[in-house]
Amino acid sequence: MANFDWEIRAKERRLENKQLKKRIKELTFSRDEWKVKAMKRKEDFDELNQKLLVVKKNMQQIIGL
């Protein structure tokens, strides 16, 4: 019986490693998706901020007239 204990433990470790590798892939994919979303939102924010500055500048010119 003791001879098979190492085999059982090895099988369990192999299954656990397989599950952990799968989880790593899932987390990596999820992280990359969120990173892309965050970068897109930052780009959108920067673009809108530039547009706001242009509008403020135009308003100041109009008010100054």
PDB file of N, H, CA, C and O in Angstrom:
ATOM      1  N   MET A   1       0.819  -1.191   0.000  1.00  0.00           N
ATOM      2  CA  MET A   1       0.000   0.000   0.000  1.00  0.00           C
ATOM      3  C   MET A   1       0.869   1.263   0.000  1.00  0.00           C
ATOM      4  O   MET A   1       0.535   2.243  -0.667  1.00  0.00           O
ATOM      5  N   ALA A   2       1.955   1.246   0.728  1.00  0.00           N
ATOM      6  H   ALA A   2       2.226   0.451   1.270  1.00  0.00           H
ATOM      7  CA  ALA A   2       2.836   2.407   0.806  1.00  0.00           C
ATOM      8  C   ALA A   2       3.452   2.711  -0.550  1.00  0.00           C
ATOM      9  O   ALA A   2       3.804   3.856  -0.830  1.00  0.00           O
ATOM     10  N   ASN A   3       3.581   1.712  -1.376  1.00  0.00           N
ATOM     11  H   ASN A   3       3.295   0.781  -1.148  1.00  0.00           H
ATOM     12  CA  ASN A   3       4.159   1.921  -2.700  1.00  0.00           C
ATOM     13  C   ASN A   3       3.251   2.772  -3.583  1.00  0.00           C
ATOM     14  O   ASN A   3       3.738   3.481  -4.463  1.00  0.00           O
ATOM     15  N   PHE A   4       1.955   2.711  -3.363  1.00  0.00           N
ATOM     16  H   PHE A   4       1.559   2.135  -2.648  1.00  0.00           H
ATOM     17  CA  PHE A   4       1.019   3.445  -4.198  1.00  0.00           C
ATOM     18  C   PHE A   4       0.708   4.839  -3.659  1.00  0.00           C
ATOM     19  O   PHE A   4       0.112   5.657  -4.360  1.00  0.00           O
ATOM     20  N   ASP A   5       1.107   5.114  -2.422  1.00  0.00           N
ATOM     21  H   ASP A   5       1.592   4.450  -1.852  1.00  0.00           H
ATOM     22  CA  ASP A   5       0.849   6.440  -1.851  1.00  0.00           C
ATOM     23  C   ASP A   5       1.509   7.535  -2.672  1.00  0.00           C
ATOM     24  O   ASP A   5       0.896   8.574  -2.919  1.00  0.00           O
ATOM     25  N   TRP A   6       2.725   7.324  -3.092  1.00  0.00           N
ATOM     26  H   TRP A   6       3.223   6.480  -2.891  1.00  0.00           H
ATOM     27  CA  TRP A   6       3.423   8.356  -3.858  1.00  0.00           C
ATOM     28  C   TRP A   6       2.747   8.571  -5.210  1.00  0.00           C
ATOM     29  O   TRP A   6       2.717   9.686  -5.730  1.00  0.00           O
ATOM     30  N   GLU A   7       2.205   7.486  -5.774  1.00  0.00           N
ATOM     31  H   GLU A   7       2.229   6.580  -5.352  1.00  0.00           H
ATOM     32  CA  GLU A   7       1.513   7.610  -7.055  1.00  0.00           C
ATOM     33  C   GLU A   7       0.237   8.436  -6.898  1.00  0.00           C
ATOM     34  O   GLU A   7      -0.067   9.289  -7.732  1.00  0.00           O
ATOM     35  N   ILE A   8      -0.493   8.178  -5.839  1.00  0.00           N
ATOM     36  H   ILE A   8      -0.247   7.485  -5.162  1.00  0.00           H
ATOM     37  CA  ILE A   8      -1.735   8.915  -5.584  1.00  0.00           C
ATOM     38  C   ILE A   8      -1.432  10.393  -5.362  1.00  0.00           C
ATOM     39  O   ILE A   8      -2.096  11.266  -5.921  1.00  0.00           O
ATOM     40  N   ARG A   9      -0.416  10.663  -4.535  1.00  0.00           N
ATOM     41  H   ARG A   9       0.123   9.954  -4.081  1.00  0.00           H
ATOM     42  CA  ARG A   9      -0.043  12.056  -4.279  1.00  0.00           C
ATOM     43  C   ARG A   9       0.437  12.742  -5.555  1.00  0.00           C
ATOM     44  O   ARG A   9       0.136  13.913  -5.788  1.00  0.00           O
ATOM     45  N   ALA A  10       1.179  12.014  -6.376  1.00  0.00           N
ATOM     46  H   ALA A  10       1.423  11.063  -6.187  1.00  0.00           H
ATOM     47  CA  ALA A  10       1.662  12.585  -7.636  1.00  0.00           C
ATOM     48  C   ALA A  10       0.497  12.917  -8.563  1.00  0.00           C
ATOM     49  O   ALA A  10       0.497  13.964  -9.210  1.00  0.00           O
ATOM     50  N   LYS A  11      -0.490  12.037  -8.628  1.00  0.00           N
ATOM     51  H   LYS A  11      -0.491  11.186  -8.101  1.00  0.00           H
ATOM     52  CA  LYS A  11      -1.667  12.296  -9.460  1.00  0.00           C
ATOM     53  C   LYS A  11      -2.431  13.512  -8.953  1.00  0.00           C
ATOM     54  O   LYS A  11      -2.882  14.348  -9.737  1.00  0.00           O
ATOM     55  N   GLU A  12      -2.571  13.601  -7.637  1.00  0.00           N
ATOM     56  H   GLU A  12      -2.205  12.922  -7.000  1.00  0.00           H
ATOM     57  CA  GLU A  12      -3.278  14.749  -7.050  1.00  0.00           C
ATOM     58  C   GLU A  12      -2.539  16.048  -7.344  1.00  0.00           C
ATOM     59  O   GLU A  12      -3.158  17.055  -7.687  1.00  0.00           O
ATOM     60  N   ARG A  13      -1.212  16.024  -7.207  1.00  0.00           N
ATOM     61  H   ARG A  13      -0.709  15.205  -6.928  1.00  0.00           H
ATOM     62  CA  ARG A  13      -0.421  17.224  -7.502  1.00  0.00           C
ATOM     63  C   ARG A  13      -0.524  17.595  -8.971  1.00  0.00           C
ATOM     64  O   ARG A  13      -0.620  18.773  -9.313  1.00  0.00           O
ATOM     65  N   ARG A  14      -0.506  16.604  -9.832  1.00  0.00           N
ATOM     66  H   ARG A  14      -0.428  15.646  -9.554  1.00  0.00           H
ATOM     67  CA  ARG A  14      -0.611  16.867 -11.269  1.00  0.00           C
ATOM     68  C   ARG A  14      -1.956  17.520 -11.591  1.00  0.00           C
ATOM     69  O   ARG A  14      -2.017  18.481 -12.358  1.00  0.00           O
ATOM     70  N   LEU A  15      -3.027  16.998 -11.005  1.00  0.00           N
ATOM     71  H   LEU A  15      -2.978  16.218 -10.382  1.00  0.00           H
ATOM     72  CA  LEU A  15      -4.355  17.592 -11.229  1.00  0.00           C
ATOM     73  C   LEU A  15      -4.431  19.015 -10.674  1.00  0.00           C
ATOM     74  O   LEU A  15      -4.982  19.913 -11.309  1.00  0.00           O
ATOM     75  N   GLU A  16      -3.873  19.202  -9.489  1.00  0.00           N
ATOM     76  H   GLU A  16      -3.425  18.472  -8.973  1.00  0.00           H
ATOM     77  CA  GLU A  16      -3.884  20.532  -8.888  1.00  0.00           C
ATOM     78  C   GLU A  16      -3.088  21.509  -9.748  1.00  0.00           C
ATOM     79  O   GLU A  16      -3.522  22.639  -9.970  1.00  0.00           O
ATOM     80  N   ASN A  17      -1.928  21.079 -10.230  1.00  0.00           N
ATOM     81  H   ASN A  17      -1.575  20.160 -10.049  1.00  0.00           H
ATOM     82  CA  ASN A  17      -1.113  21.946 -11.085  1.00  0.00           C
ATOM     83  C   ASN A  17      -1.858  22.293 -12.368  1.00  0.00           C
ATOM     84  O   ASN A  17      -1.790  23.426 -12.844  1.00  0.00           O
ATOM     85  N   LYS A  18      -2.559  21.330 -12.920  1.00  0.00           N
ATOM     86  H   LYS A  18      -2.615  20.409 -12.533  1.00  0.00           H
ATOM     87  CA  LYS A  18      -3.327  21.562 -14.140  1.00  0.00           C
ATOM     88  C   LYS A  18      -4.417  22.607 -13.894  1.00  0.00           C
ATOM     89  O   LYS A  18      -4.619  23.509 -14.707  1.00  0.00           O
ATOM     90  N   GLN A  19      -5.117  22.474 -12.762  1.00  0.00           N
ATOM     91  H   GLN A  19      -4.953  21.742 -12.102  1.00  0.00           H
ATOM     92  CA  GLN A  19      -6.166  23.433 -12.417  1.00  0.00           C
ATOM     93  C   GLN A  19      -5.588  24.820 -12.177  1.00  0.00           C
ATOM     94  O   GLN A  19      -6.175  25.822 -12.586  1.00  0.00           O
ATOM     95  N   LEU A  20      -4.435  24.879 -11.513  1.00  0.00           N
ATOM     96  H   LEU A  20      -3.958  24.065 -11.180  1.00  0.00           H
ATOM     97  CA  LEU A  20      -3.815  26.176 -11.245  1.00  0.00           C
ATOM     98  C   LEU A  20      -3.345  26.847 -12.531  1.00  0.00           C
ATOM     99  O   LEU A  20      -3.475  28.062 -12.679  1.00  0.00           O
ATOM    100  N   LYS A  21      -2.806  26.073 -13.450  1.00  0.00           N
ATOM    101  H   LYS A  21      -2.700  25.086 -13.329  1.00  0.00           H
ATOM    102  CA  LYS A  21      -2.378  26.642 -14.731  1.00  0.00           C
ATOM    103  C   LYS A  21      -3.577  27.189 -15.503  1.00  0.00           C
ATOM    104  O   LYS A  21      -3.489  28.241 -16.137  1.00  0.00           O
ATOM    105  N   LYS A  22      -4.693  26.470 -15.446  1.00  0.00           N
ATOM    106  H   LYS A  22      -4.764  25.616 -14.931  1.00  0.00           H
ATOM    107  CA  LYS A  22      -5.912  26.948 -16.103  1.00  0.00           C
ATOM    108  C   LYS A  22      -6.368  28.264 -15.480  1.00  0.00           C
ATOM    109  O   LYS A  22      -6.750  29.200 -16.182  1.00  0.00           O
ATOM    110  N   ARG A  23      -6.321  28.319 -14.158  1.00  0.00           N
ATOM    111  H   ARG A  23      -6.011  27.559 -13.587  1.00  0.00           H
ATOM    112  CA  ARG A  23      -6.738  29.541 -13.448  1.00  0.00           C
ATOM    113  C   ARG A  23      -5.822  30.709 -13.789  1.00  0.00           C
ATOM    114  O   ARG A  23      -6.283  31.841 -13.939  1.00  0.00           O
ATOM    115  N   ILE A  24      -4.527  30.436 -13.910  1.00  0.00           N
ATOM    116  H   ILE A  24      -4.153  29.517 -13.788  1.00  0.00           H
ATOM    117  CA  ILE A  24      -3.574  31.483 -14.285  1.00  0.00           C
ATOM    118  C   ILE A  24      -3.920  32.038 -15.655  1.00  0.00           C
ATOM    119  O   ILE A  24      -3.899  33.253 -15.854  1.00  0.00           O
ATOM    120  N   LYS A  25      -4.240  31.161 -16.605  1.00  0.00           N
ATOM    121  H   LYS A  25      -4.257  30.174 -16.443  1.00  0.00           H
ATOM    122  CA  LYS A  25      -4.622  31.613 -17.945  1.00  0.00           C
ATOM    123  C   LYS A  25      -5.866  32.488 -17.878  1.00  0.00           C
ATOM    124  O   LYS A  25      -5.929  33.528 -18.533  1.00  0.00           O
ATOM    125  N   GLU A  26      -6.858  32.075 -17.088  1.00  0.00           N
ATOM    126  H   GLU A  26      -6.807  31.230 -16.555  1.00  0.00           H
ATOM    127  CA  GLU A  26      -8.089  32.845 -16.965  1.00  0.00           C
ATOM    128  C   GLU A  26      -7.821  34.217 -16.363  1.00  0.00           C
ATOM    129  O   GLU A  26      -8.342  35.226 -16.841  1.00  0.00           O
ATOM    130  N   LEU A  27      -7.009  34.251 -15.316  1.00  0.00           N
ATOM    131  H   LEU A  27      -6.586  33.432 -14.928  1.00  0.00           H
ATOM    132  CA  LEU A  27      -6.714  35.527 -14.666  1.00  0.00           C
ATOM    133  C   LEU A  27      -5.903  36.443 -15.569  1.00  0.00           C
ATOM    134  O   LEU A  27      -6.127  37.654 -15.593  1.00  0.00           O
ATOM    135  N   THR A  28      -4.966  35.873 -16.307  1.00  0.00           N
ATOM    136  H   THR A  28      -4.784  34.890 -16.288  1.00  0.00           H
ATOM    137  CA  THR A  28      -4.159  36.662 -17.227  1.00  0.00           C
ATOM    138  C   THR A  28      -5.041  37.271 -18.306  1.00  0.00           C
ATOM    139  O   THR A  28      -4.901  38.448 -18.638  1.00  0.00           O
ATOM    140  N   PHE A  29      -5.942  36.475 -18.850  1.00  0.00           N
ATOM    141  H   PHE A  29      -6.056  35.518 -18.581  1.00  0.00           H
ATOM    142  CA  PHE A  29      -6.865  36.968 -19.875  1.00  0.00           C
ATOM    143  C   PHE A  29      -7.738  38.082 -19.307  1.00  0.00           C
ATOM    144  O   PHE A  29      -7.923  39.116 -19.948  1.00  0.00           O
ATOM    145  N   SER A  30      -8.272  37.874 -18.114  1.00  0.00           N
ATOM    146  H   SER A  30      -8.122  37.033 -17.594  1.00  0.00           H
ATOM    147  CA  SER A  30      -9.134  38.870 -17.475  1.00  0.00           C
ATOM    148  C   SER A  30      -8.366  40.161 -17.219  1.00  0.00           C
ATOM    149  O   SER A  30      -8.871  41.252 -17.483  1.00  0.00           O
ATOM    150  N   ARG A  31      -7.151  40.036 -16.707  1.00  0.00           N
ATOM    151  H   ARG A  31      -6.741  39.150 -16.493  1.00  0.00           H
ATOM    152  CA  ARG A  31      -6.327  41.214 -16.425  1.00  0.00           C
ATOM    153  C   ARG A  31      -6.065  41.994 -17.700  1.00  0.00           C
ATOM    154  O   ARG A  31      -6.149  43.222 -17.711  1.00  0.00           O
ATOM    155  N   ASP A  32      -5.746  41.284 -18.774  1.00  0.00           N
ATOM    156  H   ASP A  32      -5.678  40.286 -18.765  1.00  0.00           H
ATOM    157  CA  ASP A  32      -5.468  41.961 -20.038  1.00  0.00           C
ATOM    158  C   ASP A  32      -6.697  42.679 -20.572  1.00  0.00           C
ATOM    159  O   ASP A  32      -6.589  43.782 -21.108  1.00  0.00           O
ATOM    160  N   GLU A  33      -7.872  42.058 -20.428  1.00  0.00           N
ATOM    161  H   GLU A  33      -7.960  41.162 -19.992  1.00  0.00           H
ATOM    162  CA  GLU A  33      -9.109  42.718 -20.857  1.00  0.00           C
ATOM    163  C   GLU A  33      -9.342  44.004 -20.076  1.00  0.00           C
ATOM    164  O   GLU A  33      -9.678  45.035 -20.658  1.00  0.00           O
ATOM    165  N   TRP A  34      -9.164  43.945 -18.757  1.00  0.00           N
ATOM    166  H   TRP A  34      -8.891  43.107 -18.285  1.00  0.00           H
ATOM    167  CA  TRP A  34      -9.381  45.140 -17.936  1.00  0.00           C
ATOM    168  C   TRP A  34      -8.359  46.220 -18.246  1.00  0.00           C
ATOM    169  O   TRP A  34      -8.665  47.412 -18.204  1.00  0.00           O
ATOM    170  N   LYS A  35      -7.141  45.793 -18.558  1.00  0.00           N
ATOM    171  H   LYS A  35      -6.892  44.825 -18.592  1.00  0.00           H
ATOM    172  CA  LYS A  35      -6.101  46.758 -18.895  1.00  0.00           C
ATOM    173  C   LYS A  35      -6.473  47.502 -20.177  1.00  0.00           C
ATOM    174  O   LYS A  35      -6.319  48.721 -20.257  1.00  0.00           O
ATOM    175  N   VAL A  36      -6.961  46.772 -21.176  1.00  0.00           N
ATOM    176  H   VAL A  36      -7.086  45.782 -21.112  1.00  0.00           H
ATOM    177  CA  VAL A  36      -7.377  47.393 -22.435  1.00  0.00           C
ATOM    178  C   VAL A  36      -8.528  48.369 -22.184  1.00  0.00           C
ATOM    179  O   VAL A  36      -8.535  49.478 -22.719  1.00  0.00           O
ATOM    180  N   LYS A  37      -9.502  47.951 -21.368  1.00  0.00           N
ATOM    181  H   LYS A  37      -9.497  47.050 -20.934  1.00  0.00           H
ATOM    182  CA  LYS A  37     -10.632  48.831 -21.054  1.00  0.00           C
ATOM    183  C   LYS A  37     -10.159  50.106 -20.359  1.00  0.00           C
ATOM    184  O   LYS A  37     -10.612  51.205 -20.683  1.00  0.00           O
ATOM    185  N   ALA A  38      -9.257  49.952 -19.415  1.00  0.00           N
ATOM    186  H   ALA A  38      -8.889  49.060 -19.152  1.00  0.00           H
ATOM    187  CA  ALA A  38      -8.754  51.113 -18.662  1.00  0.00           C
ATOM    188  C   ALA A  38      -7.990  52.058 -19.583  1.00  0.00           C
ATOM    189  O   ALA A  38      -8.135  53.277 -19.483  1.00  0.00           O
ATOM    190  N   MET A  39      -7.186  51.509 -20.468  1.00  0.00           N
ATOM    191  H   MET A  39      -7.068  50.519 -20.549  1.00  0.00           H
ATOM    192  CA  MET A  39      -6.431  52.356 -21.386  1.00  0.00           C
ATOM    193  C   MET A  39      -7.374  53.100 -22.341  1.00  0.00           C
ATOM    194  O   MET A  39      -7.148  54.270 -22.653  1.00  0.00           O
ATOM    195  N   LYS A  40      -8.412  52.431 -22.797  1.00  0.00           N
ATOM    196  H   LYS A  40      -8.595  51.481 -22.544  1.00  0.00           H
ATOM    197  CA  LYS A  40      -9.389  53.060 -23.685  1.00  0.00           C
ATOM    198  C   LYS A  40     -10.118  54.202 -22.963  1.00  0.00           C
ATOM    199  O   LYS A  40     -10.320  55.277 -23.527  1.00  0.00           O
ATOM    200  N   ARG A  41     -10.500  53.953 -21.733  1.00  0.00           N
ATOM    201  H   ARG A  41     -10.335  53.079 -21.275  1.00  0.00           H
ATOM    202  CA  ARG A  41     -11.187  55.008 -20.959  1.00  0.00           C
ATOM    203  C   ARG A  41     -10.272  56.200 -20.716  1.00  0.00           C
ATOM    204  O   ARG A  41     -10.718  57.347 -20.752  1.00  0.00           O
ATOM    205  N   LYS A  42      -8.997  55.933 -20.469  1.00  0.00           N
ATOM    206  H   LYS A  42      -8.635  55.001 -20.440  1.00  0.00           H
ATOM    207  CA  LYS A  42      -8.048  57.022 -20.267  1.00  0.00           C
ATOM    208  C   LYS A  42      -7.900  57.839 -21.542  1.00  0.00           C
ATOM    209  O   LYS A  42      -7.859  59.068 -21.495  1.00  0.00           O
ATOM    210  N   GLU A  43      -7.820  57.157 -22.682  1.00  0.00           N
ATOM    211  H   GLU A  43      -7.853  56.159 -22.720  1.00  0.00           H
ATOM    212  CA  GLU A  43      -7.734  57.872 -23.955  1.00  0.00           C
ATOM    213  C   GLU A  43      -8.983  58.727 -24.177  1.00  0.00           C
ATOM    214  O   GLU A  43      -8.888  59.882 -24.592  1.00  0.00           O
ATOM    215  N   ASP A  44     -10.145  58.153 -23.899  1.00  0.00           N
ATOM    216  H   ASP A  44     -10.223  57.214 -23.562  1.00  0.00           H
ATOM    217  CA  ASP A  44     -11.400  58.901 -24.048  1.00  0.00           C
ATOM    218  C   ASP A  44     -11.418  60.115 -23.125  1.00  0.00           C
ATOM    219  O   ASP A  44     -11.819  61.207 -23.526  1.00  0.00           O
ATOM    220  N   PHE A  45     -10.982  59.910 -21.893  1.00  0.00           N
ATOM    221  H   PHE A  45     -10.657  59.023 -21.567  1.00  0.00           H
ATOM    222  CA  PHE A  45     -10.945  61.005 -20.920  1.00  0.00           C
ATOM    223  C   PHE A  45     -10.024  62.116 -21.404  1.00  0.00           C
ATOM    224  O   PHE A  45     -10.384  63.292 -21.352  1.00  0.00           O
ATOM    225  N   ASP A  46      -8.842  61.749 -21.873  1.00  0.00           N
ATOM    226  H   ASP A  46      -8.549  60.794 -21.916  1.00  0.00           H
ATOM    227  CA  ASP A  46      -7.885  62.752 -22.350  1.00  0.00           C
ATOM    228  C   ASP A  46      -8.449  63.524 -23.546  1.00  0.00           C
ATOM    229  O   ASP A  46      -8.274  64.738 -23.647  1.00  0.00           O
ATOM    230  N   GLU A  47      -9.125  62.810 -24.446  1.00  0.00           N
ATOM    231  H   GLU A  47      -9.267  61.824 -24.363  1.00  0.00           H
ATOM    232  CA  GLU A  47      -9.723  63.457 -25.616  1.00  0.00           C
ATOM    233  C   GLU A  47     -10.812  64.444 -25.204  1.00  0.00           C
ATOM    234  O   GLU A  47     -10.870  65.567 -25.704  1.00  0.00           O
ATOM    235  N   LEU A  48     -11.674  64.008 -24.282  1.00  0.00           N
ATOM    236  H   LEU A  48     -11.627  63.095 -23.875  1.00  0.00           H
ATOM    237  CA  LEU A  48     -12.746  64.896 -23.813  1.00  0.00           C
ATOM    238  C   LEU A  48     -12.181  66.090 -23.051  1.00  0.00           C
ATOM    239  O   LEU A  48     -12.710  67.198 -23.145  1.00  0.00           O
ATOM    240  N   ASN A  49     -11.132  65.869 -22.314  1.00  0.00           N
ATOM    241  H   ASN A  49     -10.702  64.969 -22.237  1.00  0.00           H
ATOM    242  CA  ASN A  49     -10.501  66.957 -21.573  1.00  0.00           C
ATOM    243  C   ASN A  49      -9.938  67.997 -22.534  1.00  0.00           C
ATOM    244  O   ASN A  49     -10.043  69.197 -22.280  1.00  0.00           O
ATOM    245  N   GLN A  50      -9.343  67.547 -23.631  1.00  0.00           N
ATOM    246  H   GLN A  50      -9.258  66.573 -23.837  1.00  0.00           H
ATOM    247  CA  GLN A  50      -8.827  68.485 -24.638  1.00  0.00           C
ATOM    248  C   GLN A  50      -9.967  69.277 -25.270  1.00  0.00           C
ATOM    249  O   GLN A  50      -9.845  70.483 -25.485  1.00  0.00           O
ATOM    250  N   LYS A  51     -11.070  68.600 -25.566  1.00  0.00           N
ATOM    251  H   LYS A  51     -11.169  67.621 -25.392  1.00  0.00           H
ATOM    252  CA  LYS A  51     -12.228  69.287 -26.136  1.00  0.00           C
ATOM    253  C   LYS A  51     -12.780  70.322 -25.162  1.00  0.00           C
ATOM    254  O   LYS A  51     -13.186  71.410 -25.571  1.00  0.00           O
ATOM    255  N   LEU A  52     -12.795  69.984 -23.882  1.00  0.00           N
ATOM    256  H   LEU A  52     -12.466  69.100 -23.550  1.00  0.00           H
ATOM    257  CA  LEU A  52     -13.268  70.917 -22.868  1.00  0.00           C
ATOM    258  C   LEU A  52     -12.388  72.157 -22.814  1.00  0.00           C
ATOM    259  O   LEU A  52     -12.894  73.272 -22.695  1.00  0.00           O
ATOM    260  N   LEU A  53     -11.095  71.973 -22.899  1.00  0.00           N
ATOM    261  H   LEU A  53     -10.684  71.066 -22.996  1.00  0.00           H
ATOM    262  CA  LEU A  53     -10.186  73.121 -22.896  1.00  0.00           C
ATOM    263  C   LEU A  53     -10.448  74.031 -24.095  1.00  0.00           C
ATOM    264  O   LEU A  53     -10.400  75.254 -23.963  1.00  0.00           O
ATOM    265  N   VAL A  54     -10.720  73.453 -25.250  1.00  0.00           N
ATOM    266  H   VAL A  54     -10.759  72.460 -25.357  1.00  0.00           H
ATOM    267  CA  VAL A  54     -11.013  74.249 -26.442  1.00  0.00           C
ATOM    268  C   VAL A  54     -12.303  75.030 -26.237  1.00  0.00           C
ATOM    269  O   VAL A  54     -12.377  76.209 -26.582  1.00  0.00           O
ATOM    270  N   VAL A  55     -13.317  74.382 -25.681  1.00  0.00           N
ATOM    271  H   VAL A  55     -13.258  73.423 -25.401  1.00  0.00           H
ATOM    272  CA  VAL A  55     -14.596  75.052 -25.438  1.00  0.00           C
ATOM    273  C   VAL A  55     -14.411  76.193 -24.437  1.00  0.00           C
ATOM    274  O   VAL A  55     -14.955  77.279 -24.634  1.00  0.00           O
ATOM    275  N   LYS A  56     -13.660  75.962 -23.382  1.00  0.00           N
ATOM    276  H   LYS A  56     -13.217  75.080 -23.222  1.00  0.00           H
ATOM    277  CA  LYS A  56     -13.414  77.025 -22.392  1.00  0.00           C
ATOM    278  C   LYS A  56     -12.693  78.202 -23.031  1.00  0.00           C
ATOM    279  O   LYS A  56     -13.017  79.360 -22.768  1.00  0.00           O
ATOM    280  N   LYS A  57     -11.713  77.894 -23.870  1.00  0.00           N
ATOM    281  H   LYS A  57     -11.450  76.953 -24.084  1.00  0.00           H
ATOM    282  CA  LYS A  57     -10.969  78.953 -24.538  1.00  0.00           C
ATOM    283  C   LYS A  57     -11.891  79.756 -25.445  1.00  0.00           C
ATOM    284  O   LYS A  57     -11.825  80.985 -25.473  1.00  0.00           O
ATOM    285  N   ASN A  58     -12.748  79.065 -26.184  1.00  0.00           N
ATOM    286  H   ASN A  58     -12.802  78.066 -26.161  1.00  0.00           H
ATOM    287  CA  ASN A  58     -13.696  79.757 -27.067  1.00  0.00           C
ATOM    288  C   ASN A  58     -14.677  80.612 -26.266  1.00  0.00           C
ATOM    289  O   ASN A  58     -15.024  81.718 -26.682  1.00  0.00           O
ATOM    290  N   MET A  59     -15.121  80.102 -25.123  1.00  0.00           N
ATOM    291  H   MET A  59     -14.840  79.204 -24.786  1.00  0.00           H
ATOM    292  CA  MET A  59     -16.044  80.872 -24.290  1.00  0.00           C
ATOM    293  C   MET A  59     -15.375  82.133 -23.766  1.00  0.00           C
ATOM    294  O   MET A  59     -15.994  83.197 -23.719  1.00  0.00           O
ATOM    295  N   GLN A  60     -14.126  82.017 -23.377  1.00  0.00           N
ATOM    296  H   GLN A  60     -13.623  81.153 -23.415  1.00  0.00           H
ATOM    297  CA  GLN A  60     -13.409  83.191 -22.878  1.00  0.00           C
ATOM    298  C   GLN A  60     -13.270  84.245 -23.988  1.00  0.00           C
ATOM    299  O   GLN A  60     -13.367  85.445 -23.734  1.00  0.00           O
ATOM    300  N   GLN A  61     -13.041  83.776 -25.214  1.00  0.00           N
ATOM    301  H   GLN A  61     -12.962  82.801 -25.420  1.00  0.00           H
ATOM    302  CA  GLN A  61     -12.936  84.725 -26.332  1.00  0.00           C
ATOM    303  C   GLN A  61     -14.268  85.404 -26.585  1.00  0.00           C
ATOM    304  O   GLN A  61     -14.316  86.602 -26.867  1.00  0.00           O
ATOM    305  N   ILE A  62     -15.352  84.643 -26.485  1.00  0.00           N
ATOM    306  H   ILE A  62     -15.313  83.670 -26.256  1.00  0.00           H
ATOM    307  CA  ILE A  62     -16.686  85.216 -26.720  1.00  0.00           C
ATOM    308  C   ILE A  62     -17.028  86.221 -25.625  1.00  0.00           C
ATOM    309  O   ILE A  62     -17.530  87.310 -25.904  1.00  0.00           O
ATOM    310  N   ILE A  63     -16.754  85.845 -24.377  1.00  0.00           N
ATOM    311  H   ILE A  63     -16.346  84.960 -24.151  1.00  0.00           H
ATOM    312  CA  ILE A  63     -17.054  86.727 -23.245  1.00  0.00           C
ATOM    313  C   ILE A  63     -16.189  87.984 -23.326  1.00  0.00           C
ATOM    314  O   ILE A  63     -16.634  89.071 -22.960  1.00  0.00           O
ATOM    315  N   GLY A  64     -14.978  87.836 -23.796  1.00  0.00           N
ATOM    316  H   GLY A  64     -14.616  86.953 -24.094  1.00  0.00           H
ATOM    317  CA  GLY A  64     -14.058  88.966 -23.902  1.00  0.00           C
ATOM    318  C   GLY A  64     -14.466  89.964 -24.973  1.00  0.00           C
ATOM    319  O   GLY A  64     -14.034  91.117 -24.938  1.00  0.00           O
ATOM    320  N   LEU A  65     -15.278  89.546 -25.912  1.00  0.00           N
ATOM    321  H   LEU A  65     -15.629  88.610 -25.941  1.00  0.00           H
ATOM    322  CA  LEU A  65     -15.696  90.475 -26.973  1.00  0.00           C
ATOM    323  C   LEU A  65     -16.657  91.452 -26.463  1.00  0.00           C
ATOM    324  O   LEU A  65     -17.118  92.313 -27.213  1.00  0.00           O
TER     325      LEU A  65
END
